[in-house]
Amino acid sequence: MNNKKILIVYPHNFLQGLHGTNMNIYQLTKIFKELNYDVDLFAYEGFTPDSDFSNFKEQNKDRLVNKLYVYDFRKSKKMNKTSIINKIKNKIKSKTEKHLQDWTNYEIQNYFDKVTSDNKYDDVIITYSYLANLIVKTKNKISYKKIYYMIDSMFLQQYSWDKKTNKNLTLGKLMDEELERLKYFDKFLCVSNDEKIFYEKLLEKKMHFIPHFSDNKGYELKPLHKRRWDVFFIGFDNPFNVEGLNWFLDEVYPYLDKNLKILLVGTSTNKINNSYSNVDIIQYAPSLDEIFENVKISICPMFRGTGIKIKVVESMENGLPVVCTERGVDGLPDKTECGCLVTEDAKEFAEYINKLTSDDNFYNEVSEKIKNYYKKIFGKEVIKCLEIIYLNIIFIKY
């Protein structure tokens, strides 16, 4: 009997850095490999800095990905007649009405159709609604199951992203367009419990909540007095992270004990003016393991954005107290019981940090609550059960 064949459509190289959404895709492919399924990846070279496949062969040494299919944006300068006509149509249309982003074009569609025609896939998994038109507009007769793996609510994210610069942007139009694309899918997986509830009502279809996966390494963290940094932030270069980081530095930092050592990780640090003697910056970290071993507190000061915050879940895995705004606990089940210290008041945000670093009993109490919550929602036993859940959701018809 042949192994089941799965195609995952994800624009980035998820093996390039195991953090955030990349970790979701990594753990998904790991489960499929454990179940002896063959997983192919359809991706975009040069789409973003996270879309670099030059070292993919070495990064894929565990053979999580069977075959890699890459559309190269860097070599797509030449356009055929149909591509030019479609580009002109889209430009004219965009002047009269706002559209949900579409990360596809004529060339990508043709390539996708060829890949799915040449391979008899059991399932094709799409990871963003911006990519959904590959399914909607395919010219092939579809024999595979169409699965949507909801990483984020893209219409809400796009609205939050663009509303300040585009006065004609309408939330309702974006939502309608996303729902129109999603109705073509057979099954739905959500990493955010909030989005599961929200989209079930909108689509009137069953959405399956699949918690974020982690490696669950279970290593022992260093004693607090041996850790190098007191406060830790990670965020890549998107407006939500930059906005939150600037709020922390402008509004929260003045209330903090100036003896605290702060670590900022990620490309969002390119957008700040670092004139702080007690702040260290690491723009790119291939692995966060060593960092988590050397920090005491994780912060997530975000005011916009959608979906579960992977940085928060990974902090929980390591037993780190989390101080965050309300957006930091988005997507978590039973969020009032998660153990995170939540506030949008800058002074209170700082007071939480100061108390965690000065009161060991308070620190241990918060850390223990977070560890227990993580074990309940995301622990090893849960992950094992999820392998069975995946089998039932994806591969058994209902």
N, C-alpha and C positions, 0 to 999 in steps of 0.2 A: 504493500500500500504506500503510495506517494505521500510525502509530508505536505501539510497544508502550506499554501503560499500566500504571503501577505505583502502588500506594497504600502509603505508609509510615505505620505507626501508631507515633507517638512523642509522648509527652505534653508535651514542652517545645518552646519556640521555639529551634531549633538555630541560628538566625541571630542570636540575641540576644547571644551571646558565644562566639567560636570557640575553645573550650578543652574538654578532657575529652571526654566522650561526644558533646557537640554537634559536635565536630570529626569524629568518626566518621561521623555522619549527614550532615554537610556534604560530606565527601569522597565518600560513597556517592552522594549526589544529583548531585555534579559529574560523576562517571563516567557516570551514567545520561544526563545532559544531553549529554555528549560523544558518547554512543552514539545521540543523537536520540530518547531515550525521554521520554515525558511522565510526570512524577512529581507525584502529589498527596500532600498531607500531612493526616493525621487526628490532631488534637491536642486538648489540654485547656487552655482559658483559665483562669487563676487557680488552677491545680493546685498550683504552687509559685512562688517568685519568678522562676524561670527559664521560667515559662509565661505570659509577657506578650506579647501579639500586637498591641499598640496601634500599634507602628511597623513592623509586618511588611511592609507594602507598600513602604516605603522600603528596608528591609533586604533585600527580595527583588528588588532592582532588576535583578539579573542573570537573573531569571526561572528560578531553579533549581526553584522549586515552581510547577507549573501552576495547581492549584486548592488552596485551603486550606479544610479542614472543621474547625471548632472547636466542641467541646462546652464550654459556659461553666458552670463550677462556681459562679460567683458568682450565677447566675440559676436555680439548681436547687433552690431552697427548696421550691417547690410539688411535692408528690408525689402521684401517682395511687394508686388503691386497690391495684394490683398491687405498686407500689414499696413501699408501707407493709407489705404482707403479707410481701414478701421480706426487708425490713429486720428485721421481728419474727422471722422464721425464722432469719436469720443470727445475731441476738442470742442466741436460745435455743441454737442449735447451738454458738456460740462458748464457751458456759459449760461444755460437756461435752468439746469437743475443739478443738485448736489448728489453724487453717488457714493455708495460705500466703496471703499478701496477695492481694487481688483489687481491681484498680483499675478495675473496671467496675461498672455497675449497670443496672437495667432501662431507664432513659432512654438511657444511652450505647449499650446494645445495639441499641435500636430505631433510633437515629441511624446507627450503623455499618451496620446491615442496610439502611437506606434508601440510604446512600451507595454501598454495594457493589452494590445492586440497580439504582440509576440509572446506574451506570458499568460498562462491560464491561472490568474489569481483567484483565490477563494474570497479574499477580502481586500478592499482598498480603504485605507484610513487617511482622512483629510484632517489637518490639524488647525487650520484657520478658515473662517468664512471668506477671507480674502482669496483663498485658493479654491473655493467651492465650485467656481465656474468650470474647473476642469471636469467635474462630474456633470454639471448642468449642460454644458455645451459640447460634450463629447459626441463624435459622429459614430462611435462604435456601438454595437449592440452589447449592452451590459449584462454579463453573466455573473459578476462578482457581487458580494454584499457590500453596500456603501455605508461606511461607518464614519461618523463625525466625532472626533475627539476634541471636545471643547476645552481649550486652554484658557480662553478669555472671551468675554462678551465684546466682540469687536466693534459693534455699532456704538456701544457706550464709551469704549476706549477712544474711538475716532472722534466722537462728539466732544469728549473732555479735552482731547488733543487740539482740535481745530476750531472750537467755537469762538475763541478770542480773536482769531485772525480771519474768520469767515462768518460774516454777519448773516449770510443767507442759509447757513447750515440749519437743518431741521432734524431734531431727534426722531420724530415720527417717521420721516422718509428713510432715514438710515436703518431704523428698526424694521420697517416693512421690507426693505431690500435684503436685509440679512435673513429674515424669516422666509422670504421667497426662495432664497438659495438653499436654506436648510431643509425645506420640505422634500427635497429630492433624495434625502438620506434615509436609510433603513433603520439604523440604530445609532444611539447617542451615548457617549461617555462624557462625564463632567468631573473635573478635579475640584470644583467649587460647589459646596452644598447650596450656597445662595443661588447660583446660576441654575442648578438642577431644578429648584423650586420655581424660579422665575420662568425658565424656558418651557417647563412642562405645561404651565398655564397658557403660554403664548402659542405653542405648537400643538398642544393637545396630544402629545406623544410622550411615551415613557422615556425619561432621562435617567441614566444609571450613574450614581455617585461613586467614583473611584478615587479614594484618597491619594494624595501625593505619595509616591514611593521614595524611599531612601535606601542607602546601603546598610543601614542599621549595623554599623561596625562594632558598636559596643565597647570601644576602647575607653580606658580610664583617663579622665581629664587630669591635668596637673592641679596640685593644690592651689588655692586662690592666690597665695602669696608668691607663687612662682610664675604666675601668668604675666605676660609682658604689658598687655593693654587692659584698661578698665572698660572702655566703651568702644563698640565696633559697629560700623555701618558699611553695607555693601549696596551698590547700585550702579547700573550701567547707564549709558548716555541716552536717557529719554527724559522728556520734560517733567514727568511726574517725580522721578528720582531727584532731578536737579532742583526742582521747586522745594521738595522736602528737605534736602540737604542744606540749601540756603536758609530755609526757615530755622533749622536746627542751629546753624552757626550764627545767624543774626539775632534770633530771639531766645534760644535756650542756652547757648554757650555762656552768655554773660552771667547767668545764675549758677554755673557749675563751679565746683572746687577746681581751682587752676592747677592743682597738683595731679589731677587725673590725666592719664595718658589715653589718647583717643586715636583709633585707627580707622581710616577711610579707605575703602577698597572699591575699585571699579572706574570706568571711564567717565562717570558723572563728575569725578574730581577735576576733570579738565575745565569745568565751568565754574570753578570757585577760585577765590583769591585766598590762597593759603598763607596767611601771615601769623599763624599761631604756633608758638614754640612747642606746645605739647600735643600737636597733631601730626601723625605720620600718614603718608599716602602710599598705597600700592595700587597702581592703575590696572594691572592685570595679574591674576593669580590662577595658574592652571588647576590648582587644587586648593580647596579651603580647609582641608583636614588640619594642617599645621596651624592655620590661623585660629580655627575653633579651639584648639588645644591651648591657645595663648591669650584668649580674651575672657572677660568676665560677664559683660552685659551686651546684649544686642539691641539696636534701636531701629525702628521703622517709622520715620516721620513723614508719612505720605498723606496728602489731602485729596488726591485724584488717582484715577486708575481703577481697574476692575480685576476680579478674579482673586484666587488665593495667592498669598505672598509666600513664594517658596523660601525666601530668605528667613521668614518667620518660622516656618516648619523645620528648616534645617537647624535653626538656633534651638528650637525645642528638642530636637533629637539629641543635641549635645548638652541639654540641661541648662541652657543659658537663660536667665531672666530676660524677658523682652519688654522694653518700654516703647509704646507705639501710639499713634493716632488711631482713630476709628477705622480707617482704611486698612490698617495693619492686620486686623482680625477678619477681614472680608473672607467669606468662603469657608470659614471654620465651623464645623458642627458644634453646637452647644458653646458658642463663643464666650458667653458669660462665665463659663467654667474652665476656660483654657489656661488661666493663670497669668496672662499678659497684663501688664499695667497700662491701662488705656486712658489717655487724656489728650485734649487739643489745646490745653492751656500751657504756654511755654514755661511759666514758673513752676507749675506742678510737674511737668515733664522733667525739669531739672531736679526738683526735690526727690522724685522717685530715684533718679540716678544717684544723687548724693547719699540717699539713705541706703541704697543697695551696696554702695562702696564703703559705707561707714558702720553698718550694722550687720554683722555676720548672721545673726539669728534671722533677721528679716530676709537676707539674701537666700539662706538655706530653705526657708519656708516657701518663698516664691519659686525657687529652683525645683523643689520637690513637687510642688503642685503642677508645674509645667511638665516635668518628667512623667508624672502619672497620667496626665492628659494625653501626652504624646503616645505613651504605651497603649492606652485605650483605643486611640483613633488610628495611629499609624504604626504600631509596633509589629514585631516579627510574626506574632500569631495572626494578626490581621492580614499581613502581606501574604501569608500562606493560604489563608482563606480566599484571598482575592484571585489567586490563580484559578481556583475552582469557579469563582464568580465570573471571571473572564470567559471561561469555557462556556458557561451557561448563557451569558449575555451575547457573545459574539457568534459562537459556532452552533448553537442549538436554535432552530427556528421556533417561533411562537406566534 
